[in-house]
Amino acid sequence: MAGTTLTGMASPGWLRLRANLWPPFIGAGIRVEHIGSDFRSITVAMRQRWYRRGLLGAVCGGSLYAMTDPFFALMVRKSLAS
């Protein structure tokens, strides 16, 4: 398969591209900026918009959870595999 390593996981660049094209991330305004070559660091960003603010002007907790949830499991899986 193109874009995969020997462990069967996608390369960091390919995974970053796929995550940035994932419809739930596009809809939430979430963008993956960097994935380290060893998957031990991932930088994810979400711009604050008027429709994403809570009552006190902060970003809603559900948006923050959606931004971080899939990457924790990925990082742990890759760390345990090596």
MARMAR-239154 format. One record per residue (C-alpha): x, y negated, z. Coordinates in Angstrom, 1 decimal. Example, Ala and Ser with C-alpha at 12.3 -4.5 7.8 and 13.67 -1.06 7.14 Angstrom:
<pts>
      c1      c2      c3
    12.3     4.5     7.8
    13.7     1.1     7.1
</pts>
This chain:
<pts>
      c1      c2      c3
     0.0     0.0     0.0
     1.2    -3.5    -0.8
     2.1    -5.6     2.2
     2.4    -2.9     4.7
     5.4    -1.8     6.7
     6.4     1.8     7.6
     4.3     1.6    10.8
     1.2     1.1     8.6
     0.6    -2.5     9.8
     0.5    -5.4     7.5
     3.5    -7.6     7.3
     3.3   -10.9     9.3
     2.8   -13.0     6.2
     0.2   -10.8     4.7
    -1.7   -10.6     8.0
    -1.6   -14.4     8.3
    -3.0   -14.8     4.9
    -5.8   -12.3     5.5
    -6.7   -13.9     8.9
    -6.9   -17.3     7.4
    -9.3   -16.1     4.7
   -11.5   -14.2     7.2
   -15.0   -15.8     7.0
   -15.5   -16.1    10.8
   -12.2   -18.0    11.2
   -13.0   -20.2     8.2
   -16.4   -21.0     9.7
   -15.0   -21.7    13.2
   -12.2   -23.8    11.8
    -9.5   -21.5    13.1
    -6.2   -21.3    11.4
    -3.2   -18.9    12.0
    -0.1   -21.0    11.6
     2.7   -18.5    12.4
     3.2   -14.8    13.2
     6.6   -13.8    14.4
     8.4   -11.1    12.5
     8.2    -8.8    15.5
     4.5    -9.7    16.3
     5.5   -11.0    19.7
     4.5   -14.6    19.0
     1.4   -15.8    17.1
     0.4   -19.5    16.8
    -3.2   -20.2    16.2
    -4.8   -23.6    15.9
    -8.4   -25.0    15.9
    -9.1   -28.6    15.2
   -11.6   -30.3    17.5
   -14.7   -31.4    15.6
   -17.9   -33.1    16.8
   -20.0   -30.0    16.3
   -17.5   -27.8    18.3
   -17.5   -30.0    21.5
   -19.3   -29.1    24.6
   -21.3   -31.4    26.9
   -18.1   -32.9    28.4
   -16.3   -33.3    25.1
   -14.1   -30.2    25.5
   -14.0   -27.3    23.0
   -16.5   -24.5    23.8
   -15.1   -21.5    25.6
   -16.6   -19.1    23.0
   -14.6   -20.8    20.2
   -11.4   -20.5    22.3
   -12.1   -16.8    22.9
   -12.8   -16.1    19.2
    -9.5   -17.8    18.4
    -7.3   -15.6    20.7
    -9.2   -12.3    21.1
    -8.1   -10.3    18.0
    -4.4   -11.2    18.3
    -3.8    -9.9    21.9
    -4.7    -6.4    20.9
    -2.5    -6.7    17.7
     0.5    -7.9    19.7
     0.1    -5.2    22.4
    -0.3    -2.4    19.7
     2.8    -3.6    17.8
     4.9    -3.9    21.0
     3.9    -0.4    22.2
     4.6     1.1    18.8
     8.2    -0.1    18.7
</pts>
